[in-house]
Amino acid sequence: MQALKRVLAVSALVSLPAWAAAPAMVASVQAPAWLERGGRVQPLAAGMEIRDGDRIRTGGEARAYLALAEGSTVKLGAAAKLAFFNMNAKPRTEYRGALDVLAGAFRFTTDGVKRFKSRDVRIRVGTATAGIRGTDVWGRTNANEDLICLIDGKIDVWHAALAAPLAMSQPMTFFVAPKGQAPKPVAAVDAEQLRRWSAETEIVPRGGATRAKGKVKLSLGRYASEAEVLDQYDIARGAGFAVGIRPLAAEGGGWSYQLLATGYPNEEEAAAAAARLKAATDIEAATTR
């Protein structure tokens, strides 16, 4: 019973919204994805608070959206790894943060609303670092290159091979540094290439994504014993799907246990997630409210 109590405490994280003062929160997840904190790994769930030092990892064909307190959205593509750092000395008046993109593609978009007196956000993409000044940026890092594309706004780019920061203010241009080589000259990007890049970080409709305020649930079954439900719980969460356990009073006394995934905005998204879950774990799931 003690093991189940610990699990129920963790399961509550699936549906808890982030605190209003959180430096960042998870807005949407297309599983599988994981959060690493203090040596512990758990599935990433919409509504989770993101803290200083957290690492986020997405699986193949997965996506994750983060909402920063200063008004920006960070979108992560498949097989991405991101480390989040919060350096706010005065969290009510200033925002200072850093994103370390360790693998995969991202997009950083600011809504333009000034929420703090001062704002300093830096994004490291492999060997390059961008200082953000109210902008829309797409980028990726892989075994071949580190790339930062300025869609709108202004950025300063630092790289070990550059004698001084590179100021970029022309929209639809990109910086690329092949691994082990000097950066190439900044070049223009056409709309079709940007469309292909952007698709790598977008959650498409009916992709099985959760939202922080989604009301539709998936039931992964009802189990007669703690051992049964904990076994399926471990399988689903190990595969990167955020699920929780709901104890139910059984007829004639005792308990049964329902395994749930929450946060889907509609039944179409829930059905798509059920298909993803089935493919990854062989666990069957059905929509419920």
BALUM-472246 format. One line per 10 residues: for each residue x, y, z of N, C-alpha, C. Coordinates in nm, 2 decimals. Layout:
! residues N
X Y Z X Y Z X Y Z | ... .
! end
This chain:
! residues 289
0.08 -0.12 0.00 0.00 0.00 0.00 0.09 0.13 0.00 | 0.20 0.12 0.07 0.29 0.24 0.07 0.34 0.27 -0.07 | 0.37 0.17 -0.15 0.41 0.20 -0.29 0.30 0.27 -0.37 | 0.18 0.23 -0.35 0.07 0.29 -0.42 0.05 0.43 -0.37 | 0.06 0.46 -0.24 0.05 0.60 -0.19 0.15 0.69 -0.26 | 0.27 0.64 -0.27 0.38 0.72 -0.34 0.34 0.75 -0.48 | 0.29 0.65 -0.55 0.25 0.66 -0.69 0.13 0.76 -0.70 | 0.03 0.76 -0.61 -0.08 0.85 -0.62 -0.03 0.99 -0.60 | 0.07 1.02 -0.52 0.12 1.15 -0.50 0.19 1.20 -0.63 | 0.26 1.11 -0.70 0.32 1.15 -0.83 0.21 1.17 -0.93 .
0.11 1.08 -0.93 0.00 1.09 -1.03 -0.07 1.22 -1.03 | -0.07 1.28 -0.91 -0.14 1.41 -0.90 -0.08 1.52 -0.99 | 0.05 1.50 -1.02 0.12 1.60 -1.11 0.06 1.60 -1.25 | 0.00 1.49 -1.29 -0.06 1.49 -1.43 -0.16 1.60 -1.45 | -0.24 1.64 -1.35 -0.34 1.73 -1.38 -0.32 1.86 -1.30 | -0.22 1.88 -1.22 -0.20 2.00 -1.15 -0.15 2.11 -1.24 | -0.21 2.23 -1.24 -0.15 2.35 -1.31 -0.03 2.40 -1.25 | 0.05 2.47 -1.32 0.17 2.53 -1.27 0.13 2.65 -1.19 | 0.22 2.69 -1.09 0.20 2.80 -1.01 0.20 2.93 -1.10 | 0.13 3.03 -1.06 0.13 3.16 -1.14 0.27 3.22 -1.15 .
0.35 3.20 -1.04 0.49 3.26 -1.04 0.59 3.17 -1.11 | 0.56 3.06 -1.16 0.65 2.97 -1.22 0.73 3.04 -1.34 | 0.86 3.02 -1.35 0.93 3.08 -1.46 0.89 3.02 -1.60 | 0.84 2.90 -1.60 0.80 2.83 -1.72 0.70 2.72 -1.68 | 0.62 2.68 -1.78 0.53 2.57 -1.76 0.51 2.50 -1.89 | 0.47 2.37 -1.88 0.44 2.29 -2.00 0.30 2.33 -2.05 | 0.29 2.37 -2.17 0.16 2.41 -2.23 0.10 2.30 -2.31 | 0.18 2.21 -2.37 0.12 2.11 -2.45 0.23 2.00 -2.47 | 0.18 1.87 -2.48 0.28 1.76 -2.50 0.21 1.66 -2.60 | 0.29 1.63 -2.70 0.26 1.51 -2.79 0.36 1.40 -2.75 .
0.31 1.31 -2.67 0.40 1.21 -2.61 0.46 1.12 -2.72 | 0.58 1.06 -2.69 0.64 1.05 -2.56 0.74 1.16 -2.53 | 0.74 1.20 -2.40 0.84 1.30 -2.36 0.86 1.29 -2.21 | 0.98 1.33 -2.17 1.02 1.31 -2.03 1.08 1.44 -1.97 | 1.06 1.45 -1.84 1.12 1.56 -1.76 1.23 1.50 -1.66 | 1.35 1.55 -1.67 1.45 1.50 -1.58 1.48 1.61 -1.47 | 1.47 1.57 -1.34 1.49 1.67 -1.24 1.55 1.60 -1.12 | 1.67 1.65 -1.08 1.74 1.60 -0.96 1.77 1.45 -0.97 | 1.80 1.40 -1.09 1.83 1.26 -1.11 1.71 1.17 -1.12 | 1.59 1.23 -1.12 1.47 1.15 -1.14 1.41 1.18 -1.27 .
1.35 1.08 -1.34 1.29 1.10 -1.47 1.14 1.06 -1.46 | 1.06 1.15 -1.51 0.91 1.12 -1.52 0.86 1.17 -1.65 | 0.74 1.12 -1.69 0.68 1.17 -1.82 0.65 1.32 -1.81 | 0.67 1.39 -1.92 0.63 1.53 -1.93 0.48 1.54 -1.94 | 0.42 1.63 -1.87 0.27 1.65 -1.87 0.24 1.79 -1.88 | 0.13 1.82 -1.96 0.08 1.96 -1.98 0.04 2.01 -1.84 | 0.08 2.13 -1.80 0.05 2.19 -1.67 0.16 2.18 -1.58 | 0.26 2.10 -1.61 0.38 2.09 -1.51 0.46 2.22 -1.51 | 0.51 2.26 -1.39 0.60 2.37 -1.37 0.74 2.32 -1.42 | 0.81 2.41 -1.48 0.95 2.39 -1.52 1.04 2.47 -1.43 .
1.14 2.41 -1.37 1.22 2.47 -1.27 1.36 2.48 -1.32 | 1.44 2.57 -1.25 1.58 2.58 -1.28 1.66 2.45 -1.28 | 1.73 2.42 -1.39 1.81 2.30 -1.40 1.73 2.18 -1.46 | 1.60 2.19 -1.48 1.52 2.08 -1.54 1.57 2.06 -1.68 | 1.56 1.93 -1.72 1.59 1.89 -1.86 1.47 1.82 -1.92 | 1.44 1.85 -2.04 1.33 1.80 -2.11 1.38 1.72 -2.24 | 1.32 1.61 -2.26 1.36 1.52 -2.37 1.23 1.47 -2.44 | 1.23 1.48 -2.57 1.12 1.43 -2.65 1.16 1.30 -2.73 | 1.06 1.22 -2.75 1.09 1.09 -2.83 1.07 1.12 -2.97 | 1.08 1.01 -3.05 1.06 1.02 -3.19 0.92 1.06 -3.23 .
0.90 1.15 -3.32 0.77 1.20 -3.36 0.70 1.27 -3.25 | 0.77 1.31 -3.14 0.70 1.38 -3.03 0.72 1.53 -3.05 | 0.65 1.61 -2.97 0.66 1.75 -2.96 0.63 1.80 -2.82 | 0.68 1.91 -2.78 0.64 1.98 -2.66 0.65 2.13 -2.67 | 0.55 2.19 -2.61 0.54 2.34 -2.60 0.56 2.39 -2.46 | 0.65 2.48 -2.44 0.67 2.54 -2.31 0.63 2.69 -2.31 | 0.56 2.74 -2.21 0.53 2.88 -2.20 0.61 2.94 -2.09 | 0.70 3.04 -2.13 0.78 3.11 -2.04 0.70 3.23 -1.97 | 0.74 3.26 -1.85 0.66 3.36 -1.78 0.67 3.50 -1.84 | 0.78 3.52 -1.92 0.80 3.65 -1.99 0.72 3.67 -2.12 .
0.64 3.56 -2.15 0.55 3.57 -2.26 0.59 3.50 -2.39 | 0.70 3.42 -2.38 0.74 3.35 -2.50 0.70 3.21 -2.50 | 0.69 3.15 -2.62 0.66 3.01 -2.63 0.78 2.94 -2.69 | 0.82 2.83 -2.63 0.93 2.74 -2.69 0.87 2.61 -2.74 | 0.89 2.58 -2.86 0.84 2.46 -2.92 0.96 2.37 -2.95 | 0.95 2.24 -2.91 1.05 2.14 -2.92 1.00 2.04 -3.02 | 1.09 2.00 -3.11 1.06 1.89 -3.21 1.09 1.75 -3.16 | 1.09 1.66 -3.25 1.12 1.52 -3.21 1.26 1.50 -3.18 | 1.29 1.40 -3.08 1.42 1.37 -3.04 1.50 1.49 -3.00 | 1.44 1.58 -2.93 1.50 1.70 -2.88 1.54 1.69 -2.73 .
1.65 1.76 -2.70 1.69 1.77 -2.56 1.71 1.91 -2.52 | 1.65 1.96 -2.41 1.66 2.10 -2.37 1.69 2.11 -2.22 | 1.79 2.19 -2.18 1.81 2.22 -2.04 1.76 2.36 -2.02 | 1.68 2.38 -1.91 1.62 2.51 -1.88 1.69 2.57 -1.75 | 1.73 2.70 -1.76 1.79 2.76 -1.65 1.72 2.89 -1.62 | 1.68 2.92 -1.49 1.61 3.04 -1.45 1.71 3.11 -1.35 | 1.74 3.24 -1.39 1.84 3.31 -1.31 1.78 3.44 -1.26 | 1.65 3.44 -1.23 1.58 3.56 -1.18 1.62 3.60 -1.04 | 1.68 3.72 -1.03 1.71 3.77 -0.89 1.59 3.84 -0.84 | 1.51 3.90 -0.93 1.39 3.97 -0.89 1.27 3.92 -0.98 .
1.21 3.81 -0.94 1.11 3.74 -1.03 0.99 3.82 -1.06 | 0.96 3.92 -0.98 0.84 4.01 -1.00 0.87 4.12 -1.10 | 0.99 4.16 -1.12 1.02 4.27 -1.21 1.11 4.24 -1.33 | 1.19 4.13 -1.32 1.28 4.09 -1.43 1.27 3.95 -1.46 | 1.31 3.92 -1.59 1.32 3.78 -1.63 1.45 3.75 -1.69 | 1.52 3.66 -1.63 1.66 3.62 -1.68 1.66 3.47 -1.69 | 1.68 3.42 -1.81 1.67 3.27 -1.83 1.76 3.23 -1.95 | 1.79 3.10 -1.95 1.87 3.05 -2.06 1.82 2.91 -2.10 | 1.82 2.88 -2.22 1.78 2.76 -2.28 1.90 2.69 -2.35 | 1.94 2.57 -2.31 2.05 2.50 -2.37 1.99 2.39 -2.46 .
1.99 2.41 -2.59 1.94 2.31 -2.68 2.05 2.21 -2.71 | 2.04 2.09 -2.65 2.14 1.99 -2.66 2.13 1.90 -2.78 | 2.00 1.89 -2.84 1.98 1.81 -2.95 1.84 1.85 -3.01 | 1.83 1.83 -3.14 1.70 1.85 -3.21 1.67 1.99 -3.24 | 1.54 2.02 -3.28 1.50 2.15 -3.33 1.41 2.22 -3.23 | 1.41 2.35 -3.24 1.33 2.43 -3.15 1.28 2.55 -3.22 | 1.17 2.62 -3.17 1.13 2.75 -3.21 1.10 2.83 -3.09 | 1.15 2.96 -3.09 1.12 3.05 -2.98 1.05 3.17 -3.03 | 0.93 3.19 -2.98 0.85 3.30 -3.03 0.80 3.39 -2.92 | 0.82 3.52 -2.92 0.78 3.61 -2.82 0.65 3.68 -2.86 .
0.56 3.70 -2.77 0.43 3.76 -2.80 0.44 3.92 -2.81 | 0.55 3.97 -2.77 0.57 4.12 -2.78 0.51 4.20 -2.67 | 0.44 4.14 -2.57 0.39 4.21 -2.46 0.50 4.22 -2.35 | 0.52 4.34 -2.30 0.62 4.36 -2.20 0.57 4.33 -2.06 | 0.61 4.22 -2.00 0.56 4.17 -1.87 0.66 4.21 -1.76 | 0.78 4.24 -1.79 0.88 4.27 -1.69 0.96 4.39 -1.73 | 1.02 4.46 -1.63 1.09 4.58 -1.65 1.22 4.55 -1.74 | 1.28 4.43 -1.71 1.39 4.39 -1.79 1.38 4.24 -1.82 | 1.44 4.21 -1.94 1.43 4.07 -1.99 1.56 4.03 -2.06 | 1.61 3.92 -2.02 1.74 3.87 -2.08 1.72 3.72 -2.10 .
1.71 3.68 -2.22 1.69 3.53 -2.26 1.80 3.50 -2.36 | 1.87 3.39 -2.33 1.98 3.34 -2.42 1.95 3.20 -2.45 | 1.98 3.16 -2.57 1.96 3.03 -2.62 2.09 2.97 -2.68 | 2.14 2.87 -2.62 2.26 2.80 -2.68 2.21 2.69 -2.76 | 2.27 2.69 -2.89 2.23 2.59 -2.98 2.36 2.52 -3.03 | 2.40 2.41 -2.96 2.53 2.35 -2.98 2.64 2.44 -2.95 | 2.72 2.49 -3.06 2.83 2.57 -3.04 2.80 2.72 -3.05 | 2.68 2.75 -3.08 2.64 2.89 -3.10 2.54 2.94 -2.99 | 2.54 3.06 -2.96 2.45 3.12 -2.86 2.38 3.24 -2.91 | 2.25 3.25 -2.90 2.17 3.37 -2.94 2.12 3.45 -2.83 .
2.14 3.58 -2.83 2.08 3.67 -2.73 1.95 3.72 -2.79 | 1.84 3.70 -2.72 1.71 3.73 -2.78 1.66 3.87 -2.74 | 1.61 3.94 -2.84 1.56 4.08 -2.82 1.42 4.09 -2.88 | 1.32 4.02 -2.83 1.19 4.03 -2.88 1.18 3.98 -3.02 | 1.16 3.85 -3.04 1.19 3.80 -3.17 1.12 3.66 -3.20 | 1.14 3.61 -3.32 1.09 3.48 -3.36 1.21 3.40 -3.42 | 1.25 3.30 -3.35 1.37 3.23 -3.40 1.34 3.08 -3.41 | 1.40 3.01 -3.51 1.40 2.87 -3.52 1.54 2.82 -3.53 | 1.57 2.70 -3.48 1.70 2.65 -3.48 1.71 2.50 -3.46 | 1.83 2.44 -3.47 1.85 2.30 -3.44 1.99 2.28 -3.43 .
2.02 2.17 -3.36 2.16 2.12 -3.35 2.16 1.97 -3.37 | 2.25 1.92 -3.45 2.26 1.78 -3.48 2.41 1.74 -3.50 | 2.44 1.63 -3.54 2.58 1.58 -3.56 2.65 1.66 -3.67 | 2.58 1.72 -3.76 2.64 1.79 -3.87 2.66 1.94 -3.85 | 2.57 2.01 -3.79 2.57 2.15 -3.78 2.49 2.21 -3.67 | 2.51 2.34 -3.64 2.43 2.42 -3.55 2.37 2.53 -3.63 | 2.24 2.55 -3.63 2.17 2.64 -3.71 2.08 2.73 -3.63 | 2.08 2.86 -3.66 1.99 2.95 -3.60 1.93 3.04 -3.71 | 1.79 3.04 -3.72 1.73 3.11 -3.83 1.65 3.22 -3.76 | 1.67 3.35 -3.80 1.60 3.46 -3.76 1.47 3.48 -3.84 .
1.36 3.46 -3.79 1.23 3.48 -3.87 1.19 3.62 -3.85 | 1.20 3.68 -3.74 1.16 3.82 -3.71 1.23 3.87 -3.59 | 1.25 4.00 -3.58 1.32 4.06 -3.47 1.46 4.08 -3.48 | 1.54 4.07 -3.37 1.68 4.09 -3.37 1.74 3.99 -3.28 | 1.86 3.94 -3.31 1.94 3.86 -3.22 2.09 3.89 -3.23 | 2.16 3.86 -3.13 2.31 3.86 -3.14 2.36 3.72 -3.12 | 2.45 3.68 -3.21 2.50 3.54 -3.21 2.64 3.54 -3.17 | 2.67 3.45 -3.07 2.81 3.43 -3.03 2.86 3.29 -3.08 | 2.98 3.29 -3.12 3.04 3.16 -3.16 3.19 3.17 -3.14 | 3.26 3.06 -3.09 3.40 3.07 -3.06 3.49 3.11 -3.18 .
3.44 3.09 -3.30 3.52 3.12 -3.42 3.50 3.27 -3.46 | 3.41 3.34 -3.40 3.38 3.48 -3.43 3.46 3.57 -3.33 | 3.52 3.68 -3.38 3.59 3.77 -3.30 3.50 3.86 -3.22 | 3.38 3.88 -3.26 3.28 3.96 -3.19 3.14 3.90 -3.22 | 3.04 3.94 -3.13 2.91 3.89 -3.16 2.86 3.94 -3.29 | 2.78 3.85 -3.36 2.72 3.88 -3.49 2.58 3.93 -3.47 | 2.55 4.05 -3.51 2.42 4.11 -3.49 2.34 4.07 -3.62 | 2.22 4.01 -3.59 2.13 3.98 -3.70 2.00 4.05 -3.68 | 1.96 4.13 -3.78 1.84 4.21 -3.78 1.76 4.20 -3.90 | 1.80 4.12 -4.00 1.73 4.10 -4.12 1.64 3.97 -4.11 .
1.51 3.99 -4.12 1.43 3.87 -4.11 1.45 3.77 -4.22 | 1.42 3.65 -4.20 1.43 3.54 -4.30 1.58 3.52 -4.34 | 1.67 3.52 -4.24 1.81 3.49 -4.26 1.85 3.39 -4.16 | 1.96 3.31 -4.19 2.00 3.21 -4.10 2.16 3.21 -4.09 | 2.20 3.16 -3.97 2.34 3.14 -3.93 2.36 2.99 -3.92 | 2.47 2.94 -3.98 2.49 2.80 -3.96 2.64 2.77 -3.94 | 2.67 2.69 -3.85 2.81 2.65 -3.82 2.83 2.50 -3.83 | 2.89 2.45 -3.94 2.91 2.31 -3.96 3.00 2.26 -3.84 | 2.98 2.14 -3.79 3.06 2.10 -3.68 3.21 2.08 -3.72 | 3.30 2.14 -3.64 3.44 2.14 -3.66 3.49 2.24 -3.77 .
3.40 2.33 -3.81 3.43 2.43 -3.91 3.39 2.56 -3.87 | 3.44 2.67 -3.94 3.40 2.80 -3.91 3.26 2.83 -3.96 | 3.19 2.92 -3.90 3.05 2.95 -3.95 3.05 3.00 -4.09 | 2.94 2.97 -4.16 2.93 3.02 -4.30 2.87 3.16 -4.29 | 2.88 3.24 -4.40 2.82 3.37 -4.40 2.66 3.36 -4.38 | 2.61 3.46 -4.32 2.46 3.46 -4.30 2.40 3.46 -4.44 | 2.29 3.38 -4.45 2.22 3.37 -4.58 2.08 3.38 -4.57 | 2.01 3.41 -4.68 1.86 3.42 -4.68 1.80 3.28 -4.68 | 1.68 3.27 -4.63 1.60 3.15 -4.63 1.47 3.18 -4.70 | 1.43 3.09 -4.79 1.30 3.12 -4.86 1.19 3.06 -4.78 .
1.07 3.10 -4.82 0.95 3.06 -4.75 0.92 2.91 -4.74 | 0.95 2.84 -4.85 0.93 2.70 -4.85 1.02 2.63 -4.76 | 1.15 2.67 -4.75 1.24 2.61 -4.66 1.20 2.63 -4.51 | 1.16 2.76 -4.49 1.11 2.79 -4.35 0.99 2.71 -4.32 | 0.90 2.68 -4.41 0.78 2.60 -4.39 0.82 2.46 -4.35 | 0.92 2.40 -4.42 0.97 2.27 -4.38 1.04 2.26 -4.25 | 1.12 2.36 -4.22 1.18 2.37 -4.09 1.07 2.38 -3.98 | 0.98 2.47 -4.00 0.88 2.50 -3.89 0.80 2.37 -3.87 | 0.77 2.29 -3.97 0.69 2.17 -3.95 0.76 2.07 -3.85 | 0.89 2.09 -3.83 0.96 2.00 -3.74 0.93 2.03 -3.59 .
0.88 2.14 -3.56 0.85 2.18 -3.43 0.70 2.21 -3.40 | 0.61 2.19 -3.50 0.47 2.21 -3.48 0.39 2.09 -3.44 | 0.30 2.10 -3.35 0.20 2.00 -3.32 0.09 2.01 -3.42 | 0.07 1.90 -3.49 -0.04 1.90 -3.59 -0.17 1.86 -3.53 | -0.28 1.90 -3.58 -0.41 1.85 -3.53 -0.42 1.70 -3.54 | -0.49 1.64 -3.44 -0.51 1.50 -3.43 -0.38 1.42 -3.42 | -0.28 1.49 -3.36 -0.15 1.42 -3.33 -0.14 1.35 -3.20 | -0.25 1.37 -3.11 -0.25 1.31 -2.98 -0.19 1.40 -2.87 | -0.20 1.53 -2.89 -0.14 1.62 -2.79 -0.23 1.65 -2.68 | -0.18 1.67 -2.56 -0.25 1.72 -2.44 -0.23 1.87 -2.43 .
-0.33 1.93 -2.36 -0.32 2.08 -2.33 -0.34 2.09 -2.18 | -0.29 2.20 -2.12 -0.30 2.23 -1.98 -0.44 2.22 -1.92 | -0.54 2.26 -2.01 -0.68 2.27 -1.96 -0.77 2.17 -2.04 | -0.71 2.07 -2.10 -0.79 1.97 -2.17 -0.88 1.89 -2.07 | -1.00 1.86 -2.11 -1.10 1.79 -2.03 -1.12 1.65 -2.06 | -1.08 1.60 -2.18 -1.10 1.46 -2.21 -0.99 1.37 -2.16 | -1.03 1.25 -2.11 -0.94 1.16 -2.05 -0.93 1.03 -2.14 | -0.82 0.96 -2.12 -0.81 0.82 -2.17 -0.81 0.72 -2.05 | -0.89 0.62 -2.06 -0.89 0.52 -1.96 -0.80 0.40 -2.01 | -0.70 0.36 -1.93 -0.61 0.25 -1.97 -0.65 0.13 -1.90 .
-0.77 0.12 -1.85 -0.82 0.00 -1.79 -0.85 0.02 -1.64 | -0.93 -0.08 -1.59 -0.96 -0.09 -1.45 -0.90 -0.22 -1.40 | -0.83 -0.21 -1.28 -0.76 -0.33 -1.24 -0.80 -0.36 -1.09 | -0.80 -0.49 -1.07 -0.85 -0.54 -0.94 -0.75 -0.53 -0.83 | -0.62 -0.53 -0.86 -0.52 -0.53 -0.76 -0.42 -0.42 -0.78 | -0.35 -0.38 -0.67 -0.24 -0.28 -0.68 -0.13 -0.33 -0.77 | -0.10 -0.45 -0.76 0.02 -0.51 -0.84 -0.01 -0.49 -0.99 | -0.14 -0.52 -1.03 -0.17 -0.51 -1.17 -0.16 -0.37 -1.22 | -0.22 -0.27 -1.15 -0.22 -0.14 -1.19 -0.08 -0.07 -1.19 | -0.01 -0.11 -1.09 0.13 -0.05 -1.08 0.22 -0.10 -1.19 .
0.20 -0.23 -1.23 0.27 -0.28 -1.35 0.24 -0.20 -1.47 | 0.12 -0.18 -1.50 0.08 -0.10 -1.62 0.12 0.04 -1.61 | 0.11 0.10 -1.49 0.15 0.24 -1.47 0.30 0.25 -1.50 | 0.38 0.16 -1.46 0.53 0.17 -1.48 0.56 0.16 -1.63 | 0.49 0.07 -1.70 0.51 0.05 -1.84 0.48 0.18 -1.92 | 0.36 0.24 -1.89 0.32 0.36 -1.96 0.41 0.48 -1.93 | 0.44 0.50 -1.81 0.53 0.61 -1.77 0.67 0.59 -1.82 | 0.72 0.47 -1.82 0.85 0.44 -1.87 0.86 0.47 -2.02 | 0.75 0.46 -2.09 0.74 0.48 -2.23 0.72 0.63 -2.27 | 0.71 0.72 -2.16 0.69 0.86 -2.18 0.55 0.91 -2.19 .
0.46 0.84 -2.14 0.32 0.88 -2.13 0.28 0.91 -1.99 | 0.23 1.03 -1.96 0.19 1.07 -1.83 0.06 1.01 -1.79 | 0.06 0.92 -1.70 -0.07 0.86 -1.65 -0.08 0.87 -1.50 | -0.20 0.85 -1.45 -0.22 0.86 -1.31 -0.32 0.74 -1.27 | -0.33 0.72 -1.14 -0.41 0.61 -1.09 -0.53 0.67 -1.00 | -0.65 0.62 -1.03 -0.77 0.67 -0.95 -0.82 0.55 -0.88 | -0.82 0.55 -0.75 -0.88 0.44 -0.67 -1.03 0.45 -0.68 | -1.09 0.34 -0.69 -1.24 0.33 -0.70 -1.29 0.23 -0.60 | -1.40 0.26 -0.53 -1.46 0.17 -0.43 -1.52 0.05 -0.51 | -1.48 -0.07 -0.47 -1.54 -0.19 -0.54 -1.66 -0.24 -0.47 .
-1.75 -0.30 -0.55 -1.87 -0.35 -0.50 -1.84 -0.46 -0.39 | -1.90 -0.46 -0.28 -1.88 -0.56 -0.18 -1.76 -0.53 -0.09 | -1.70 -0.40 -0.11 -1.59 -0.36 -0.03 -1.46 -0.38 -0.10 | -1.36 -0.31 -0.05 -1.23 -0.31 -0.11 -1.22 -0.21 -0.22 | -1.11 -0.22 -0.30 -1.08 -0.12 -0.40 -1.05 -0.18 -0.54 | -1.08 -0.10 -0.64 -1.02 -0.13 -0.78 -0.95 0.00 -0.82 | -0.88 -0.01 -0.93 -0.79 0.10 -0.96 -0.80 0.13 -1.11 | -0.83 0.25 -1.15 -0.84 0.29 -1.29 -0.71 0.37 -1.33 | -0.66 0.34 -1.44 -0.54 0.40 -1.49 -0.58 0.51 -1.60 | -0.54 0.63 -1.58 -0.59 0.74 -1.66 -0.48 0.83 -1.72 .
-0.50 0.87 -1.84 -0.42 0.98 -1.90 -0.52 1.10 -1.92 | -0.48 1.22 -1.88 -0.57 1.33 -1.88 -0.51 1.44 -1.97 | -0.60 1.55 -2.00 -0.56 1.67 -2.06 -0.58 1.68 -2.21 | -0.66 1.59 -2.27 -0.68 1.60 -2.41 -0.79 1.70 -2.44 | -0.78 1.79 -2.54 -0.88 1.89 -2.57 -1.00 1.84 -2.63 | -1.00 1.73 -2.70 -1.11 1.67 -2.76 -1.09 1.52 -2.78 | -1.19 1.45 -2.83 -1.19 1.30 -2.84 -1.09 1.26 -2.96 | -1.08 1.35 -3.06 -0.99 1.31 -3.17 -0.85 1.31 -3.12 | -0.81 1.41 -3.04 -0.67 1.40 -2.99 -0.65 1.28 -2.90 | -0.75 1.25 -2.82 -0.74 1.14 -2.72 -0.73 1.01 -2.80 .
-0.80 0.99 -2.91 -0.80 0.87 -2.99 -0.66 0.86 -3.05 | -0.60 0.97 -3.10 -0.47 0.96 -3.16 -0.36 0.93 -3.06 | -0.38 0.98 -2.94 -0.29 0.94 -2.83 -0.30 0.79 -2.79 | -0.42 0.74 -2.79 -0.44 0.60 -2.77 -0.37 0.51 -2.87 | -0.37 0.56 -2.99 -0.30 0.48 -3.10 -0.15 0.48 -3.07 | -0.10 0.60 -3.03 0.05 0.61 -3.00 0.08 0.52 -2.88 | 0.00 0.52 -2.78 0.02 0.45 -2.66 0.02 0.30 -2.69 | -0.07 0.25 -2.77 -0.08 0.11 -2.81 0.04 0.07 -2.89 | 0.09 0.15 -2.98 0.21 0.12 -3.06 0.33 0.11 -2.97 | 0.34 0.19 -2.87 0.46 0.20 -2.78 0.46 0.09 -2.67 .
0.34 0.06 -2.62 0.33 -0.03 -2.50 0.24 -0.15 -2.52 | 0.16 -0.15 -2.62 0.06 -0.26 -2.64 -0.06 -0.24 -2.54 | -0.07 -0.13 -2.47 -0.17 -0.10 -2.37 -0.29 -0.04 -2.45 | -0.41 -0.10 -2.43 -0.53 -0.04 -2.49 -0.59 0.07 -2.41 | -0.64 0.17 -2.48 -0.70 0.29 -2.40 -0.82 0.33 -2.48 | -0.92 0.39 -2.40 -1.04 0.44 -2.46 -1.08 0.57 -2.40 | -1.14 0.66 -2.47 -1.18 0.79 -2.42 -1.28 0.78 -2.31 | -1.27 0.88 -2.22 -1.37 0.88 -2.11 -1.37 1.03 -2.06 | -1.48 1.07 -1.99 -1.49 1.21 -1.94 -1.51 1.20 -1.79 .
! end
